[in-house]
Each structure stands twice: as C-alpha cells, then as structure tokens.
C-alpha cells in the first residue's frame, strides 16, 4: 500500500525519537529518498530506504539484513576517510508506519545537483563540453575518492553522472560519489534476485551507457576497480566533449560501442583536441581487456595529471604509457588509510601504495556464454551414426570451413572492428551433401518419427547463434527492428526476443537465409565434430519451415514445409528457460511467426560448400 507517493508511510513519522521524516524527494525502482531532520544535530539529513520483496522472510531476510548492515558500515568507513563520498551517518532496519520492513541509510543532506543534470543543462543551453583542465578539476574529488575506496578493497561498479553530485562543503564546491554498495547488496543476494524474478522484476547492477565490457559479458573477466576506471574515463570524455561517450539506442548497441576496437570512445574520438600523452592515458583507461587498463582510479588520475603537465611532464604517448605501466600491481588488498581527504597525490606516493589488478583472463576457447546456459556440444552415437551412415552411402562426411580454432578465435572485440553498418564476419561450417536419419526411432513428445532424409547439395551454416552485438549492427544499418522484449541477458552472447520475421530480415541483411529444419538437424547431429555451438541448451532457434506436427516416415530429399495462412513457425533445440527434458536438439516447438519470446534466437545458413 502506498500513501501519496510514500510506499513506506514514513512521512510525518519520527524514527527512534531523533529523526523526523518530512517529505519524499525521490523514488526509483528499488529505493525511496526522504528529506528528514535530525533532532539532535538540528540539521537536515537524507533518509534512504530500500524496497525489499515482501517474499523475503525468516532466515533469508536475516541474511539480507546482515549484508546490508555490513555495507552500511563499510560506507561509513569510506565516507569518514574522504569528503568525496557522501557521508553515512547511520544504518539500520525498522518497521515503517505502514508495517513495511525497511532497511535504511541516514546520509548527509546535499544541496546541489547531479552531474547528469549539470551536463543536461549545459547541452540545453548550447554550452557543450567544459575545457579539459576544468573537467579534470571538477572530477578530481570523485576520482580521488574512488582511488581511496580502491585502496581499501572496494569497487563502486556503477560510476556515472547520476551518481556524482555537485555540492558545497564548507562553502567550497566539490563532487561527491553516491550509492556505494547499494547495487552490490541487492544483486549479490540470491534470495532478493529470486524473489524479484518470481514477480517478473530484475535488478540492473550497472548502467549500460557507462558499462565496461566485463559488465556486459563475463567473457572479459570479473568486475573490480578497473571497471570503475573505464566508467570514470567515459564520464571524463562526456564532461569534456558534451557528448555521450558510448553511442547507441539500446543495450545491444551500447555493448558494441563498449567493445569496438576500431572506434574507442576517447577524447579525440568525441571531438576534444588533446595531446598524444593525454589521449594515450584515456585510451588505456578504455581498454577492452580489463588487465590492460590502469589498476585503479588513482593510477589513472595521476597519469592524466602528469600528461596534462602537473608534476612530471610526459611529452608523448610512449613516455606516458611507460610511466603508468611501471606502477606496481598485485593482489587486491586493503592498504593503510592515507591521511587527509583524498587530496591529489604525487606519482611517487601512488607508486608506494599496494595495488591490485584483475586476474589474468584465461585464453579464450570456443566456449562463449550462450544465453546463460554455457556451451553444450553434442557428442556420442548421434554424430558417430551420421559419420558412419555417410561413409556407407558413399557420401562425403561433413566438413568445416574452420575445424581448428585459431589462436585468437572471433570475439566481440574482433567482430566489432568492422564497420557497424556492415554484416559482421562469422565462422561458418560447410555440410553435405549426404543422407541421414532425421527424427527418432523412439520419439518422445515434441520429436519427429524417424525417416531417411537426403540433402542433395552442400550448404553452409553459422557455427554460433547470432549475437546481441551482431543484431545491433543490423539495427545500426536500419535493416532490423528492435526486439520485442528487453534486449536479452547480456551476460550471454545469443540474441533472443526476436520473431521469425526479424530473424529472416537479419539473415537477408547478412546475405544468407534461415536454415531448413532438415539442415538444422543435420548440423546439430554434426555439432561435436564441427564445433557448432549452442544447438542444445542455447536459444530455441527459428528455422525456415512452417510447423507440421507429424512429417511421416517416408524418405525425402531436401524437405521443407511451405507456408500457408494460419500456420505457425518451427523452433528447434532448447533454451535456458526450457525444462531440462526439453533441451535436446531433437525437440521442436510451434510458435506464431510474429511472436517475440525470451529464449528464441536463430542462426543463418546459405547455399554452397
């Protein structure tokens, strides 16, 4: 129950006889902020309450409370060490006047505006970006506050203009960092995420416009201080240029921008004239691979200051990179808190601080995350049977255009190096001609009865499902329309939430077509041999055929079910949302061709070997 925009009913109440809650000043998906008055201090305060699912009870609620209190204590410790982080005055849990269980933080009251609002105001007035020296001075308190947090073993993971607040402390303008620990305590609590999922809600742990590659997909490794470095560099570029750093209309396009090796969102790329040294520092901070970035915000900001001429002047890109790479790295450990409030440090002081770096990312193999379910390659009798049958009938066995993965397999970085409006290259597999047994001799529900099928001509099929990044390129080229639901789980590679017409449109743009159902099954049976990914346990994939429940048992050559009015489309394979019994490549599903459902994806095929 909500009372006049106050879902907790706190307005007009007094907490523990010392905190009067006056008015709601802001509300988001997972929190409400009130302006209050601390009776003892006789001063205004901010009272921030988290919305926690009502389903969270008993031991699960207690575990959440403990985690929340720990984050509150950590925020208090951080904020006491620097004025660059909003000051935490109290943390607790209480039952609100409406009977709602309420975890809360009491924070210093800030008069001012967010950096996001400031940037928006400047754009509206046609002022553009700030001079680079002014942008550095503006962001200095936040950069040093992040650096201090990093030395204490804490990463923010959602650095963005909306979480940076322009205010005054003792009459002096300053920039404060907001919301340390809030996303962490919500997203890392399994009970909360499960309770939210049961209602169709979810928590977004980062903001895609300021997202580092490792936040979009775990193939780039873990998040950490290096993630904050990436976001801080994006914020700097935006403040200095007046333009958004990552460019894109949706999460998929922003992901492509984040990992596009050929077009890094640096100062020069957004129209700011800078020297080679400064550009090199920013480019390193925006490295796609986390281990190539600065290990923390202090190292990044000190390198920037030196490149700008503060302290030791670094005259060229080679010099600045050599100097910054000389900074030590090590395990992620806390360090003795420095004195002061996060003031600028010298290169020598920075070099003396114990640092931490991301663990080296393992060499990538042909196992990208596919719709959150990982890669399940088919093996065993099905493939062996096909190979044997092909030899017995005198037909050539399936061959691959690239059976052995190269030392550097295709990934988001290499794919993104192509013009965003041009179809991305993809590894393809050549198959056929040949004859095989399609369906099952003892079919389960949703499977076809066995029959002999001949593919009379060779064809090529993509070795992986079309990805979020691939589809974003098609949208950039205006050849594809937006997916029908949220742009899938971007911890995954596969593009989902697309209907059959959208899948066909993408394949046409790429100069290909959807595979027939027979071609799809033949490829699935050859998956282990040919390193074809995702045909079992990835997205359920659209094929070219219309759906018929029973295709009979008669032999067929190049079969395809033609479309007519009222017919449904065919989806083959399983999706992460399917029950475990439905993840076999033998499964087939009927779905209205225009339907857009989470877990439905596709791959493309083409004629010729």
C-alpha positions in Angstrom: 0.0 0.0 0.0 1.3 3.5 -0.9 0.3 6.7 0.7 0.6 9.7 -1.6 3.9 8.5 -3.3 5.2 7.3 0.1 5.2 3.5 -0.2 6.5 3.1 3.4 4.3 5.7 5.1 7.3 7.4 6.7 6.3 11.0 6.0 5.3 12.7 9.3 6.8 10.0 11.4 9.8 10.2 13.8 12.3 7.3 13.8 13.7 6.4 17.3 12.7 9.8 18.6 15.6 11.6 16.8 14.9 11.6 13.1 11.8 13.3 11.7 10.9 12.4 8.2 9.4 15.3 6.3 8.9 14.6 2.6 9.7 12.2 -0.3 12.2 13.8 -2.6 12.9 10.9 -5.0 11.9 7.4 -5.8 13.4 4.7 -8.0 12.8 1.1 -8.7 14.5 -0.1 -5.5 14.6 2.8 -3.2 12.9 5.9 -1.8 14.8 9.0 -0.6 13.2 11.3 2.0 14.3 14.7 3.3 14.4 14.5 7.1 15.6 16.5 10.1 17.9 15.1 12.7 16.6 16.4 16.0 19.9 16.0 17.9 22.0 17.6 15.2 19.3 20.2 14.3 20.2 19.6 10.7 18.6 18.3 7.5 19.5 14.7 6.5 18.7 12.3 3.7 16.8 9.1 4.7 17.2 6.4 2.0 15.1 3.3 2.2 15.4 0.1 0.2 12.4 -1.6 -1.3 12.8 -5.3 -0.4 10.5 -8.0 -1.8 7.8 -9.0 0.7 8.6 -12.6 0.0 11.9 -12.2 1.8 11.3 -13.7 5.2 12.9 -15.7 8.0 16.5 -16.7 7.6 16.7 -15.1 4.1 15.6 -11.8 5.5 18.2 -12.1 8.3 21.0 -12.8 5.8 20.0 -9.8 3.8 19.9 -7.6 6.9 23.4 -8.7 7.9 24.7 -8.0 4.4 23.0 -4.6 4.3 24.4 -3.6 7.7 27.9 -4.7 6.6 27.6 -2.5 3.5 26.4 0.4 5.6 29.3 0.1 8.0 31.7 0.0 5.0 30.1 3.1 3.5 30.5 4.8 6.9 34.2 3.9 7.0 34.7 5.1 3.4 32.9 8.4 3.9 34.9 9.2 7.1 38.1 8.8 5.1 37.2 11.3 2.4 34.8 14.2 1.8 34.5 12.9 -1.8 31.9 10.3 -0.8 28.5 11.2 0.6 28.7 10.9 4.4 26.9 8.0 6.0 25.5 8.9 9.4 23.5 5.8 10.4 22.3 2.5 9.1 19.6 0.2 10.4 16.4 -1.7 9.8 12.9 -0.7 11.1 9.2 -1.4 10.5 7.6 1.6 8.9 4.2 3.1 9.9 2.6 1.0 7.2 4.2 -2.1 8.5 6.8 -2.4 5.8 10.2 -3.9 6.7 12.6 -1.1 5.9 16.4 -1.3 5.6 17.6 2.4 5.7 20.6 4.6 5.5 20.8 8.1 7.0 23.1 10.3 4.8 24.3 13.9 4.9 21.8 16.2 3.1 23.3 17.7 -0.1 22.2 20.9 -1.7 23.1 21.0 -5.4 22.6 18.9 -8.5 23.8 15.7 -10.0 26.5 15.8 -12.7 23.9 14.3 -15.0 21.6 17.3 -14.5 24.5 19.7 -15.0 25.5 18.1 -18.3 21.9 18.1 -19.5 21.6 21.8 -18.6 24.7 22.7 -20.5 23.5 20.8 -23.5 20.1 22.6 -23.4 21.9 26.0 -23.3 24.2 25.0 -26.2 27.3 25.3 -24.0 28.9 22.0 -25.0 31.7 20.4 -23.0 34.0 22.0 -20.4 37.6 22.8 -21.1 39.7 19.7 -20.3 41.5 21.3 -17.4 38.2 22.4 -15.9 36.8 18.9 -16.4 39.7 17.4 -14.5 39.4 19.9 -11.6 35.6 19.1 -11.5 36.1 15.4 -11.4 39.2 15.4 -9.1 37.3 14.8 -5.8 35.4 11.9 -7.1 38.4 10.4 -8.8 40.5 10.5 -5.6 37.6 9.3 -3.6 37.3 6.3 -5.9 41.0 5.8 -5.6 40.8 5.7 -1.8 38.0 3.2 -2.0 40.0 1.0 -4.3 42.9 1.1 -1.9 40.5 -0.1 0.8 39.4 -3.0 -1.5 36.1 -1.6 -2.6 34.8 -1.0 -6.1 31.7 1.0 -7.0 30.7 -0.7 -10.3 28.1 1.9 -11.3 30.1 5.1 -11.7 28.0 7.5 -13.8 27.0 11.2 -13.8 23.8 10.4 -12.0 25.9 9.0 -9.1 28.2 12.1 -8.9 26.7 15.1 -7.0 27.8 18.7 -7.3 27.6 20.3 -3.9 29.4 22.6 -1.5 31.3 21.6 1.6 32.3 24.4 4.0 31.4 26.8 1.2 33.8 25.1 -1.3 32.4 23.4 -4.5 33.0 19.6 -4.6 31.8 16.5 -6.3 30.7 13.6 -4.2 30.2 9.9 -5.1 26.8 8.4 -4.3 25.4 4.9 -3.9 28.5 2.8 -2.9 27.3 -0.7 -2.0 23.6 -0.4 -2.9 23.8 -2.3 -6.2 26.1 -4.9 -4.6 23.9 -5.7 -1.6 20.9 -6.2 -3.9 22.4 -8.0 -6.8 24.6 -10.3 -4.8 21.8 -11.5 -2.6 20.4 -14.6 -4.2 17.2 -14.5 -2.1 16.4 -11.0 -3.3 17.1 -11.7 -7.0 15.0 -14.9 -6.8 12.1 -13.1 -5.1 12.2 -10.4 -7.7 12.3 -12.9 -10.6 9.2 -14.5 -9.3 7.4 -11.2 -9.9 8.9 -10.6 -13.3 11.3 -7.9 -12.0 15.1 -7.8 -12.0 17.9 -5.7 -10.8 20.2 -3.8 -13.2 23.6 -3.8 -11.5 25.1 -1.2 -13.9 24.1 1.4 -16.3 24.8 0.4 -20.0 25.7 3.9 -21.1 28.7 3.7 -18.8 29.3 -0.1 -18.9 32.6 -1.8 -19.2 32.9 -4.9 -21.4 33.1 -7.2 -18.4 29.7 -5.9 -17.2 28.0 -6.8 -20.4 29.6 -10.3 -20.6 31.7 -12.3 -18.2 34.0 -13.5 -21.0 36.1 -10.4 -20.3 36.6 -11.5 -16.6 35.5 -10.2 -13.3 34.5 -6.6 -12.3 36.6 -4.6 -9.9 38.3 -1.2 -9.6 39.4 -1.5 -13.3 35.7 -1.4 -14.1 35.4 2.0 -12.3 38.4 3.2 -14.2 36.6 2.5 -17.5 33.4 4.3 -16.3 35.4 7.3 -14.9 37.1 7.7 -18.3 33.7 7.7 -20.0 32.4 10.3 -17.6 35.5 12.5 -18.3 35.0 12.2 -22.0 31.4 13.2 -21.7 32.1 16.2 -19.4 34.9 17.5 -21.7 33.1 16.9 -25.0 29.5 17.5 -24.1 28.7 14.3 -25.9 27.8 10.8 -24.7 30.8 8.6 -24.7 29.2 5.2 -25.6 26.9 5.7 -28.6 23.8 3.5 -29.1 20.0 3.5 -28.8 19.7 0.3 -26.8 21.7 -2.0 -24.6 22.9 -4.1 -27.6 24.3 -1.1 -29.4 25.9 0.2 -26.3 27.6 -3.2 -25.8 29.0 -3.0 -29.4 30.3 0.5 -28.7 31.9 -0.6 -25.4 33.9 -3.4 -27.2 34.5 -1.8 -30.6 38.3 -1.9 -31.0 38.2 0.2 -34.2 36.4 3.1 -32.6 37.3 3.7 -28.9 35.2 6.5 -27.2 38.3 8.6 -26.4 38.6 12.4 -26.1 39.7 12.8 -29.7 37.0 10.5 -31.0 34.4 12.8 -29.4 36.0 16.0 -30.8 38.3 17.2 -28.0 41.7 18.4 -29.1 44.3 16.8 -26.8 48.0 15.9 -27.0 49.2 12.4 -27.6 50.1 11.8 -24.0 46.6 12.6 -22.7 44.9 10.6 -25.5 47.1 7.6 -24.7 46.1 7.7 -21.0 42.4 7.9 -21.8 42.7 5.2 -24.4 44.5 2.9 -21.9 41.7 3.5 -19.3 39.2 2.5 -22.0 41.0 -0.7 -23.0 38.6 -3.5 -23.8 40.6 -6.0 -21.8 40.5 -5.2 -18.1 44.1 -6.2 -17.4 45.3 -3.6 -19.9 43.7 -0.7 -18.0 45.0 1.2 -15.0 44.6 -0.9 -11.9 42.7 1.7 -10.0 41.4 5.3 -10.2 44.5 6.9 -8.5 46.8 5.4 -11.1 44.6 6.7 -13.9 44.1 10.2 -12.5 47.8 10.6 -11.6 48.7 9.6 -15.2 46.2 12.2 -16.5 47.6 15.0 -14.3 51.2 14.2 -15.4 50.2 14.1 -19.0 48.5 17.5 -18.6 51.7 18.9 -17.2 51.0 18.7 -13.5 54.1 17.3 -11.8 56.4 15.5 -14.2 55.6 16.4 -17.8 55.2 13.5 -20.1 55.7 14.6 -23.6 54.5 11.7 -25.8 52.3 8.7 -25.7 55.2 6.2 -25.4 56.5 8.0 -22.4 53.2 8.2 -20.6 52.4 4.5 -21.2 55.8 3.5 -20.0 55.4 5.6 -16.8 52.0 4.3 -16.0 52.8 0.7 -16.7 55.6 1.0 -14.2 53.1 1.3 -11.4 53.1 -1.8 -9.3 50.3 -4.3 -9.2 49.5 -7.2 -7.0 46.7 -8.8 -5.1 43.5 -6.9 -4.3 44.3 -5.9 -0.7 43.4 -3.1 1.6 46.1 -0.6 2.5 46.7 1.7 5.4 44.3 4.6 5.1 46.1 7.8 3.9 45.8 10.9 5.9 43.7 13.8 4.6 40.6 13.7 2.5 41.7 12.2 -0.8 43.8 15.1 -2.0 45.9 14.8 -5.1 48.9 12.6 -4.7 52.3 12.5 -6.4 53.5 9.8 -8.7 55.9 8.6 -6.0 53.1 8.4 -3.5 50.9 6.5 -5.9 53.7 4.1 -6.7 54.1 3.3 -2.9 50.5 2.2 -2.5 49.8 -1.6 -2.6 47.7 -2.2 -5.6 45.5 -4.9 -7.1 44.9 -5.9 -10.6 42.3 -8.1 -12.3 43.3 -11.7 -12.5 44.6 -12.5 -16.0 41.7 -13.5 -18.2 42.2 -17.1 -19.3 42.9 -17.7 -23.0 39.6 -17.9 -24.7 38.4 -21.1 -26.3 35.3 -21.9 -28.3 33.1 -21.6 -25.3 31.4 -18.3 -25.2 28.4 -17.9 -22.8 25.3 -18.8 -24.8 22.1 -17.5 -23.3 23.4 -18.0 -19.9 23.4 -21.8 -20.2 27.0 -22.3 -21.4 28.1 -24.4 -24.4 26.7 -27.9 -24.7 28.3 -29.7 -27.7 26.6 -32.8 -29.0 28.6 -36.0 -28.8 28.4 -39.7 -29.0 26.1 -42.0 -31.0 24.2 -39.4 -32.9 27.4 -38.0 -34.5 29.1 -41.3 -34.9 25.9 -42.7 -36.6 25.8 -39.9 -39.1 29.5 -40.2 -40.0 29.2 -44.0 -40.4 26.0 -43.6 -42.5 27.7 -41.1 -44.8 30.6 -43.5 -45.4 28.3 -46.4 -46.1 26.3 -44.5 -48.7 29.4 -43.2 -50.3 28.7 -39.6 -49.4 31.3 -37.2 -48.2 31.3 -36.6 -44.5 30.5 -33.1 -43.2 33.5 -30.7 -43.4 34.1 -27.4 -41.6 35.3 -24.2 -43.1 37.4 -23.8 -39.9 37.6 -27.0 -37.9 40.6 -25.9 -35.8 40.0 -22.8 -33.8 42.8 -20.2 -34.4 44.9 -18.9 -31.6 42.6 -15.9 -31.4 39.1 -17.0 -32.0 36.4 -14.5 -33.1 35.1 -12.5 -30.2 33.2 -9.3 -29.5 36.4 -7.2 -30.0 37.4 -8.6 -33.4 33.9 -8.6 -34.7 33.4 -5.1 -33.6 36.4 -3.9 -35.7 34.2 -4.0 -38.8 32.0 -1.0 -39.9 29.0 -1.1 -37.6 26.6 -0.9 -40.5 28.2 -3.9 -42.3 27.3 -7.5 -41.6 29.9 -9.0 -39.2 32.1 -11.9 -40.3 31.1 -15.2 -38.8 32.7 -18.6 -38.7 30.7 -21.0 -40.9 30.6 -24.7 -41.3 30.2 -26.5 -44.6 28.0 -29.6 -44.6 26.7 -32.2 -47.1 25.6 -33.4 -49.5 24.5 -36.6 -47.7 21.8 -38.8 -46.3 20.9 -39.2 -42.6 18.1 -40.4 -40.3 16.1 -37.4 -39.2 14.0 -37.7 -36.1 14.0 -40.5 -33.6 13.3 -44.2 -33.8 11.5 -43.9 -30.4 10.3 -40.4 -30.4 9.3 -38.6 -27.2 6.8 -35.8 -27.1 7.7 -33.0 -29.4 10.0 -35.1 -31.5 9.7 -36.4 -35.1 9.4 -40.0 -36.1 12.5 -41.3 -37.8 12.7 -41.1 -41.6 15.5 -41.0 -44.2 16.4 -37.6 -45.4 18.8 -36.6 -48.2 20.4 -33.2 -48.5 21.3 -33.1 -52.2 23.5 -30.0 -52.2 26.1 -28.6 -49.8 25.2 -25.7 -47.6 26.9 -23.5 -45.0 25.6 -22.7 -41.6 26.8 -20.3 -38.9 28.9 -22.0 -36.2 27.2 -19.9 -33.5 23.9 -18.2 -32.9 23.5 -14.6 -34.0 24.7 -12.5 -31.1 23.4 -9.3 -29.4 26.3 -7.4 -31.0 25.6 -8.8 -34.5 21.9 -7.8 -34.3 22.8 -4.4 -33.0 24.8 -3.8 -36.2 21.8 -4.8 -38.3 19.8 -2.2 -36.4 22.5 0.4 -37.0 22.2 -0.3 -40.7 18.4 0.1 -40.4 17.8 -3.4 -41.7 16.5 -4.8 -38.4 13.8 -3.7 -36.0 14.1 -3.7 -32.2 13.5 -6.9 -30.3 10.1 -7.4 -28.8 11.3 -7.6 -25.2 14.2 -6.3 -23.2 17.4 -7.0 -25.1 18.1 -10.4 -23.5 20.5 -11.2 -20.8 23.7 -9.6 -21.9 25.8 -11.8 -19.8 25.1 -14.0 -22.8 26.1 -13.9 -26.4 22.9 -15.0 -28.1 20.4 -12.6 -29.4 16.9 -13.5 -28.2 13.4 -12.0 -28.1 13.2 -11.9 -31.9 10.4 -13.3 -34.0 10.7 -15.3 -37.3 10.3 -12.2 -39.5 13.1 -10.4 -37.6 15.3 -13.5 -37.9 14.7 -13.6 -41.7 15.4 -9.9 -42.0 18.8 -10.2 -40.3 19.8 -13.2 -42.5 18.8 -11.3 -45.6 20.9 -8.4 -44.5 23.8 -10.7 -43.9 23.4 -12.2 -47.4 22.1 -15.5 -46.0 18.8 -17.3 -45.1 17.3 -19.3 -42.3 18.2 -23.0 -42.5 15.5 -25.5 -43.3 14.5 -27.8 -40.4 16.4 -30.7 -42.0 19.5 -28.7 -42.5 19.3 -27.5 -38.9 19.0 -31.1 -37.5 21.8 -32.3 -39.7 24.1 -29.6 -38.4 23.0 -30.4 -34.8 23.9 -34.0 -35.3 27.4 -32.9 -36.5 27.9 -30.3 -33.8 30.6 -32.0 -31.8 32.7 -32.9 -34.9 32.4 -29.4 -36.3 32.5 -27.3 -33.1 29.0 -25.9 -33.7 27.8 -24.0 -30.7 24.5 -23.7 -28.8 22.2 -26.1 -30.6 21.3 -27.8 -27.3 20.8 -25.6 -24.3 21.2 -22.3 -26.1 18.3 -20.3 -27.6 15.5 -22.2 -29.3 16.2 -21.3 -32.9 13.8 -20.3 -35.8 14.1 -22.4 -39.0 12.6 -21.7 -42.5 9.9 -24.3 -42.3 6.3 -23.9 -41.3 5.2 -26.3 -38.5 3.6 -29.7 -39.1 3.2 -32.0 -36.1 4.0 -35.2 -38.0 6.0 -35.3 -41.2 5.5 -39.1 -41.6 8.2 -41.7 -42.1 8.7 -41.6 -45.9 12.1 -40.8 -47.3 12.5 -37.3 -48.6 15.0 -35.2 -50.5 15.6 -31.5 -49.4 12.4 -31.4 -47.5 10.8 -28.1 -46.4 7.2 -27.4 -45.2 5.9 -24.4 -47.2 4.0 -21.7 -45.5 0.2 -21.0 -45.9 -2.3 -18.8 -44.0 -2.7 -19.6 -40.3 0.4 -21.8 -40.0 2.9 -21.5 -37.2 6.7 -21.4 -37.3 9.2 -24.0 -36.1 11.7 -23.6 -33.2 14.4 -26.2 -32.8 16.5 -27.0 -29.8 16.2 -25.9 -26.2 16.5 -22.6 -24.4 17.7 -21.8 -20.9 14.0 -21.3 -20.0 13.1 -24.8 -21.1 12.8 -27.7 -18.7 15.8 -30.0 -18.7 13.8 -32.6 -20.7 13.3 -30.0 -23.4 16.9 -29.1 -24.1 17.7 -31.9 -26.6 18.4 -30.9 -30.2 15.7 -33.3 -31.1 13.0 -31.1 -29.6 10.8 -28.9 -31.9 8.2 -26.3 -30.9 5.4 -24.5 -32.7 5.2 -20.7 -32.3 3.3 -18.0 -34.1 5.8 -16.5 -36.5 5.3 -13.0 -35.2 5.7 -13.9 -31.6 8.6 -12.5 -29.6 9.6 -14.5 -26.6 12.6 -14.6 -24.4 14.8 -17.6 -25.3 14.0 -17.6 -29.0 17.0 -16.9 -31.3 18.4 -18.0 -34.6 21.4 -18.6 -36.8 21.8 -18.2 -40.6 22.6 -20.6 -43.5 23.5 -20.2 -47.1 23.7 -22.4 -50.2 27.1 -23.8 -51.3 30.0 -25.5 -49.7 
